[in-house]
Structures are given as C-alpha cells and as structure tokens.
Amino acid sequence: MKSSIGGAMLFVIAIVLTPLMAFASCSDTQTPITIPQDPTQSVDGFGQLNGAAVPNQEWVPWLAKAGALCPEIPAALLAAQIEQESSWNPDAVSGTVPGLHTGGAQGLAQFMPGTWPDWGQDDAGDSNMSPFNPIDAIMAQGRYMCALVEDIKTDPALAGADVVAFALAAYNAGLNNVQKYGGIPPFQETQNYVPSISQLAITKYSVTGTSAGGSPTPGPSGPVAVGTAGPVNAAILAAAEAQIGLPYVYAGGSLTGPSVTDPYDGRGPGFDCSGLVRYAVYQGTGGKVELPRVSRDQGEAGTNVDQVPLNQVQPGDLIAFKFDDVNGGGPTDWTHIGLVSAVSNGVPTQMFNAPESGKNLGYADLTRAFY
C-alpha cells in the first residue's frame, strides 16, 4: 500500500528484526510509515495458558474460566498478574506503599476490603465468599479486570487506548489515576507493574508463540520476530508508556533505561526517538530482540520485508517516518520512529514517542497523517 502525503511516501511493511549499532537523530515532522512485524511469526495472544507454570493445578480451570469472561483479559495475563500481586500466596496481605495505597490488600488477587464486595462472589460454592479463597479471588479478579476494560473503552478521554495496559494500571493504581493522567500514572510501582505482568504473560504463562525454553519463536531465518498483535506488542508498548514524562534527550537511552543529558537544553537523563523504541522492544521481548541504535537503521532492520494492508496495524507496532532531506537525510533515510498506541478503524490515530529537544516523552496525534 502506498500513499503520497506532503511530499513523502507512506508504506506499510512487515519486518523481522536483527541487531545493529549506531547513533540516533530524530525529528517529529515527517509522514509515518508503519512497520508491523511479520504476522506469520506473531505471538498470538496470551490466551493459551501454560498451566504447568501455575503452582496449584486445581486453580488452572478457574483461570481458564476467568480468562474467558472477556477477550482482552485472557488466562495467561491473569496468571501473570497473580504472580506479581501475591506470588501465588492465597493468604497474602499487603503492606503500605507510600503515596499509592495504605496496605491491607488480601489474597491471591490482592483485593482491598472496600473493593472486594463489589466483585467477589461465592464461586467456590462453599457459602464463604472470601478474597482468601483462591477460586473466589481468581473469578473476582477476572470480573474486575473486564469491568476496567469496559470503563476504559467507554471513556471518551481514553478512546483508542491500550486497554490492557491501562486496565492493569487501573487495577494497581485506581481507574481515577489512569483517567487523571490519561494513561499509566507516574508512580514507580505502577510503571514497573504493567510491563512486568505483560512480560510474565509472554515468557512464563503463554504456550502459543514460545519455544520450550520460554523465548519468543525464532523466524525462519533465525532472528526473533515481534508479533503484529498480542502480548509481545502489549509488553513493548507498556515498557515505552512507563517512561511518560521523561525529557527528550538527543542520543539518550540504553537497553536498560534513560541516559545522558541533552546537549541542546541540558535536560536528562532521557531518551531520543530510536533510543526509546530500542529500549521498549528489548524490555518488552525479555531481552530477545535488540534493535539497531539509529532510526534510519531501525527502519531498514531485518529481512523478509513485505508490504501489508494498513488495516493490520496494531498498538505496539513500530511506526517510522521517512522524508526527503530532513536533517541532511536522503529519500531512503528513516528520520523518526515511535510506537503505535491507538488504532481506529484500522488506521493508526496516536503514537507514543520521544519527539524533539525541549519536549517530553508522550503521545502524538496521527489523525491528520492518514486519509
């Protein structure tokens, strides 16, 4: 698919990623080119639960039942969330986290006493509805997560949001905080919580799309392919969104986090556009995919490059920009890159990116870039 927009060419392609190294330069004024990864190698949703990873096999059918309540919250995600919440301890009671919650969350799914009555039912059928009953807790967790998804989907201010990441953030920090900040709140616990669960869902609790060793399935020529939808994309986008509000820093960002100070405005540490994408992909794939360092190389990385329909673009796909003679670049240079964060009717409407010096990491409107 091609479209001429503002003197630039729009392509939608699939790509398998391979590692390179270089420095980065970015600009936020170019026309986007989406790079969803090869759909034949995608990790196909978290829903295929790896029941062997669940410490008590009696809980597996209940995870499957809770994971069938809504399509956005499958069983593998619930399992990963429970590990993060309680380490599978049905008797767990949380301590205080200053600035976030006062403690007292209970059971496998860590329900607060005031929240539990809204979602708890006697699913175990023992006439003793309790957050400390694993069956009751798992089913209540599924109901609550699905309700958060619906709240996010129907909130006009969060239209087109990454509903899974935002629902996880709401479970941890409260829906009010997700609405207040328009995404994952700037609380360290929440920013760690969302990508950690997404990664666990991929690497430990999913069967589909993983090898026996728990790594994403290699593509036919050897490199690891990032899927066009599903848990890898969710984890990549969540890792990026957790950095919201950090400054753009030219040549900033490593595989492990923000770095250096911007030579133009002295702010930092932070990320530039390709540094952010490289970090998010590396973190979201559990260290299995290391992108090139520079945007022009990220846009060319890999083999098996094919154009795909625009309507296959999903949140978490890479979105790159190509424009003639930007920053001295030629017509084949990719000059900016980010991550699709929202899609409407098959068209990217928003991206998460590191824009330019003087600005912070955040969301950019793409609605005027496609027609």
Order of alpha helices (4+ residues) and beta strands (2+ residues): beta-beta-beta-beta-alpha-alpha-alpha-alpha-alpha-alpha-alpha-alpha-alpha-alpha-beta-beta-beta-beta-beta
